[in-house]
């Protein structure tokens, strides 16, 4: 069966309001806003947008409220060419997240307002839709629609990619079913505690769990991974001013999955898992040079140029900055 989509993501949509500030204010204090933007967020959804920016064909399964934020989140996926036919709009509010990028520390903080809970039924998720994908990409937040898609993917030999962010027993159960397991350091610590023998543990986890790839992202310290046969450690890129690390992990997932599908699985490229991780690191690093989890996601041309000689192309990033300052109001 010829596949219509490279990847279908599964996640409820989130609205982000991002501020770049000079520092977090103390109680009763003041902090200056340096920049701001409105954009949609979410772990799996932002990975799907990164895939689409790189040239993959993608769809999304999830929910959003029937408010203005929900409308924007759906439009933002469509703006990137992502199919939104299986996003369910429901009465109520879309989840809102305020993201604070702190210039003085290059750190980030978040304020969250949970939206009106809703879920998709398996019928709404639609197995005939999922069957059109080469791979599915899931966040670590369980839902009935997510479990339906995961079960269908396992039965039908679709590649399963998981964003293992915040650790939980439910997330650990999902991780055991993933082909591509890319986890945060927090999730890694939920599995292995403070044991920093990353290579040994990634190698063991890939072997014991039957994963095709296991990667742990370590922020400014790079990443470590294994395919069950050998392990690698890869340093992070540096040399440019980091503006905002919001979405860095999400975008890494999108870049890794793109490299895996298009280059690791295509023998003519000769890509290793370490090459996939380096590609993903470049996509994530370039995004961190701009405020917001999606504004600075590079195109394939921008990514390849950076990997080739370290040049950061401007591309359409200025236009994207302007777009995200006002698109929610249009």
C-alpha positions in Angstrom: 0.0 0.0 0.0 1.4 3.4 -1.0 1.6 5.7 2.0 0.1 9.1 1.8 1.8 10.4 4.9 5.3 10.1 6.2 4.2 10.7 9.8 1.0 11.2 11.7 1.2 12.8 15.1 -1.2 12.2 18.0 -1.7 14.9 20.7 -4.1 17.5 22.0 -3.2 21.0 20.8 -1.7 23.7 23.0 -1.6 27.5 22.6 1.8 29.1 23.6 2.4 32.8 24.5 6.2 33.3 24.6 8.0 36.2 26.2 11.7 36.9 26.1 12.6 38.7 29.3 15.9 40.0 30.8 15.3 38.0 34.1 12.6 36.5 36.2 11.3 39.2 38.5 11.4 38.7 42.3 8.0 39.0 44.1 6.8 42.5 43.7 9.6 43.1 41.3 9.8 44.1 37.6 11.3 42.5 34.5 11.5 44.0 31.0 9.9 42.2 28.0 12.4 42.1 25.1 10.2 40.2 22.6 7.0 38.2 22.4 5.2 35.8 20.1 2.0 33.8 19.9 2.2 30.3 18.5 0.8 26.8 18.9 2.8 24.3 20.9 2.9 20.7 22.2 5.5 18.0 22.1 4.2 15.8 19.2 2.6 18.7 17.3 5.8 20.8 17.2 7.7 17.7 16.1 5.2 17.3 13.3 5.7 21.0 12.3 9.4 20.4 12.2 9.0 17.4 9.9 6.7 19.4 7.6 9.2 22.3 7.5 11.9 19.8 6.4 9.7 18.5 3.6 7.9 15.5 5.1 4.2 14.9 4.5 2.3 14.9 7.8 -1.1 14.6 9.5 -2.3 15.2 13.0 -4.8 13.5 15.3 -5.9 15.3 18.4 -8.4 17.8 20.0 -8.7 21.5 20.4 -11.2 23.8 22.1 -13.8 25.7 20.0 -12.2 29.0 21.2 -9.9 31.4 19.3 -6.8 29.6 20.5 -8.1 26.3 19.2 -8.8 27.9 15.9 -5.3 29.3 15.7 -3.7 26.0 16.7 -5.4 24.2 13.8 -4.6 27.0 11.4 -1.0 26.9 12.4 -0.7 23.3 11.5 -2.4 23.9 8.2 0.0 26.9 7.6 2.8 24.4 7.6 1.0 22.0 5.3 0.0 19.5 8.0 -3.4 17.7 7.3 -5.8 18.7 10.1 -8.9 16.6 9.0 -8.7 14.5 12.1 -8.5 17.2 14.7 -11.6 17.3 16.8 -12.9 20.7 17.9 -14.9 20.5 21.2 -16.8 22.9 23.3 -14.5 24.6 25.8 -11.0 26.2 26.1 -7.7 25.1 24.6 -4.8 24.6 27.0 -2.7 27.8 27.3 1.0 27.9 28.2 3.0 31.1 28.9 6.6 30.5 28.1 9.3 32.7 29.7 12.7 32.7 28.1 15.2 34.4 30.4 18.1 36.2 28.6 20.4 36.4 31.6 20.5 32.6 32.2 19.3 31.2 28.9 16.8 29.3 31.0 13.0 29.0 30.5 10.0 28.8 32.8 6.4 27.9 32.1 2.9 28.9 33.4 0.1 26.5 32.3 -3.7 26.8 32.3 -5.3 23.5 31.5 -8.0 23.6 28.9 -11.4 21.9 29.0 -10.7 18.1 29.0 -11.8 16.2 26.0 -10.8 13.0 24.3 -11.1 11.3 20.9 -12.8 8.0 20.5 -11.0 5.3 18.6 -13.6 5.7 15.8 -12.7 9.4 15.5 -9.0 8.5 15.4 -9.9 6.3 12.4 -7.6 3.4 11.6 -8.0 3.9 7.8 -6.4 7.3 8.3 -3.5 5.9 10.5 -2.9 3.2 7.9 -1.8 5.8 5.4 1.3 6.7 7.4 4.8 5.2 7.4 5.2 6.2 11.1 3.3 7.6 14.0 4.7 10.0 16.6 3.3 10.2 20.1 3.8 12.4 23.1 4.2 10.8 26.6 0.7 11.9 27.7 -1.6 8.8 27.5 -5.1 9.1 26.0 -7.5 6.6 24.5 -6.9 7.9 21.0 -3.1 7.6 21.5 -3.4 4.0 22.8 -5.7 3.1 19.8 -3.2 4.5 17.3 -0.3 2.8 19.1 -2.0 -0.6 19.1 -2.9 -0.3 15.5 0.6 0.7 14.6 2.1 -2.3 16.4 -0.3 -4.7 14.7 0.4 -3.2 11.3 4.1 -2.7 11.4 4.1 1.1 11.4 7.1 2.7 12.9 6.3 4.1 16.4 8.2 7.2 17.6 7.8 8.4 21.2 8.7 11.7 22.8 9.5 10.5 26.3 9.5 13.8 28.1 8.2 13.9 31.7 8.6 10.5 33.4 5.6 8.6 34.7 4.8 4.9 35.1 2.3 5.4 32.2 4.9 7.0 30.1 7.3 4.2 30.9 4.7 1.7 29.6 4.4 3.6 26.4 8.2 3.7 26.0 8.4 -0.1 26.1 6.3 -0.1 22.9 8.2 2.4 20.9 10.6 1.7 18.0 12.3 5.0 18.2 12.6 6.1 21.9 14.0 9.6 22.3 13.9 10.7 25.9 14.7 13.7 28.0 17.3 13.5 30.8 14.3 13.6 33.3 12.8 10.5 31.7 16.2 8.8 31.7 16.6 9.5 35.4 13.1 8.0 36.0 14.5 4.8 34.5 18.1 4.8 35.7 18.3 7.3 38.6 21.5 9.3 38.8 23.6 6.7 36.8 25.4 8.8 34.2 26.7 5.8 32.2 24.5 6.9 29.4 26.0 4.8 26.7 25.8 1.6 28.7 22.2 2.2 29.7 21.1 3.2 26.2 22.7 0.1 24.8 21.1 -2.1 27.4 17.7 -0.5 27.0 17.8 -0.9 23.2 18.7 -4.5 23.6 16.3 -5.4 26.3 13.4 -3.5 24.8 13.9 -4.3 21.2 14.0 -0.6 20.2 15.5 0.3 16.8 17.0 3.4 18.5 17.3 4.8 22.0 18.5 8.4 22.5 18.7 10.6 25.6 19.0 14.4 25.0 21.1 16.3 27.4 20.6 19.9 26.4 23.8 21.9 26.1 25.8 18.6 26.8 24.5 17.0 23.6 23.0 13.6 23.4 23.8 9.9 23.7 22.2 7.0 21.8 22.4 3.4 20.7 20.9 1.0 18.2 21.5 -2.1 20.4 24.8 -2.9 18.8 26.9 0.1 19.5 26.5 3.4 21.3 27.6 7.0 20.6 28.0 10.3 22.4 27.5 13.5 20.5 28.4 17.0 21.6 26.0 20.0 21.2 26.5 22.8 18.7 27.6 26.2 20.0 28.9 29.5 18.8 25.6 31.5 18.4 23.4 33.3 20.9 20.7 31.1 22.3 17.4 33.0 22.6 14.9 30.3 23.7 15.2 26.6 24.3 11.4 26.1 24.3 10.6 23.3 22.0 14.2 22.2 21.6 13.3 18.6 22.4 10.2 18.6 20.3 12.1 19.9 17.3 14.9 17.4 17.9 12.3 14.6 17.6 11.1 16.0 14.3 14.6 16.3 12.9 15.6 12.8 14.1 12.5 11.2 12.6 13.0 13.0 9.3 16.7 11.8 9.1 15.7 8.3 10.1 12.9 8.0 7.5 14.6 9.8 4.6 18.3 9.0 5.2 18.9 6.1 7.6 16.3 3.9 5.9 17.7 4.9 2.4 21.0 3.1 1.9 22.3 5.6 -0.6 22.8 8.2 2.2 24.8 5.8 4.4 23.4 7.5 7.5 24.1 6.0 11.0 22.0 6.7 14.1 24.7 9.2 15.1 24.2 11.0 11.8 20.5 11.2 12.5 21.2 12.6 16.0 23.6 15.2 14.5 21.0 16.2 11.9 18.4 16.5 14.7 20.7 18.5 16.9 21.3 21.0 14.0 17.5 21.4 13.5 17.0 21.9 17.3 20.0 24.3 17.6 18.8 26.5 14.8 15.4 26.8 16.3 16.9 27.9 19.6 18.3 31.0 18.0 14.8 32.5 17.8 12.0 33.1 20.4 9.3 30.5 20.5 9.1 26.8 19.9 8.3 27.0 16.2 9.4 30.3 14.8 13.0 29.3 14.1 12.5 25.8 12.8 14.8 25.6 9.8 14.0 24.3 6.3 16.0 21.4 4.9 18.2 23.9 2.9 19.0 25.8 6.1 19.8 22.6 8.0 22.0 21.2 5.3 23.9 24.4 4.9 24.6 24.6 8.7 25.8 21.0 8.8 28.0 21.6 5.8 29.9 24.7 6.9 28.2 26.2 10.0 26.5 29.0 8.1 23.2 30.2 9.7 20.9 31.2 6.8 18.3 33.8 7.5 15.8 32.3 5.1 12.2 33.1 5.9 12.8 33.5 9.7 12.3 37.3 9.7 8.9 36.8 8.0 8.0 34.0 10.5 8.9 36.3 13.4 6.5 38.9 12.1 3.8 36.3 11.4 3.9 34.9 14.9 3.6 38.3 16.6 0.2 38.9 15.1 -1.2 35.8 13.4 -3.4 34.8 16.4 -5.4 38.0 15.8 -5.9 37.5 12.1 
